[in-house]
Amino acid sequence: MSKVSVYVLAFNDEPYMRACLESVKWADELIVVDSYSTDATEKISREYTDKVYQHPFQGFGQLRNAAVAHATHDWIFSLDTDERATPELRDEIRELVNRGPQADAYFVPRKNYFLGRWIRHSGWYPDYRQPQLFRKGRMRYREQIVHEGYEVDGTVGYLGSHVLQYPFRDLDHYLAKMDRYSDLMARRMVQEGRRFRPHQLLTHPAVTFLKMYVARAGYLDGMPGLILSGLYAYYTFVKYAKFWELSRALTPPLSQVGRGQG
């Protein structure tokens, strides 16, 4: 019978930890990779597992690969602190690994709760992220600082049961997360050598809003859909504004170009 390791990445996630870890108590091995939290995250984690490891944050890709390296079982399931594994998903994973999976990695559909309702449109459902269930040795994360990609050596499938996600407690929490993620994404764009263009400050937020609210039917999610689409457009604007700021800091003034030559 194949066993399943579950890993969770954490940093100052005290409000989320208990519900998250409760939802994966069924794991044969539960691993928490913390980045030196200053709240009760580590203490709560140790109530559920003795496999709590401290790793400095150098990007989500590196953290995920570190968590995978700690896992000792054949199959690995990843869960974020704002996610909950449903009993139906637990049963589907157990049945799948016991009968012999047909794929090497599996996407899991996510249902997102925001501003008092489950979001069914706006591009938020089924909201697959990286494969969350995979065979050890068959998937590796790209070591990007944020929105990390992945590489699968084998076939990919899809599970039918859900993960429930509660990404933002309220608007203040959204804005706090947006500030962090826009910083990280601007740094990633600089690291990748991408070039800032002024039109990105206008066109990209507008396209983001229209894609979520119109093309992906965010209007069917009522007021939360309108607010969500506007917030993502704002995030996109701030991300490119920070990208401009970082790019500008790396570009020497014209008065300094050519100094020391000749």
Secondary structure, DSSP 8 states (H G I E B T S, - for coil): ---EEEEEEESS-HHHHHHHHHTTTT-SEEEEEE---SSSHHHHHHTT-S-EEE---S-HHHHHHHHHHH--SSEEEE--TTEEE-HHHHHHHHHHHHH--SSSEEE--EEEEETTEEE-STT-SS---S-SEEETTSEEE---SSS--EEESS-EEE-SS-EEE---SSHHHHHHHHHHHHHHHHHHHHHTT----TTHHHHHHHHHHHIIIIIT-GGGGHHHHHHHHHHHHHHHHHHHHHHHHHHHHHS--GGGTTTT--
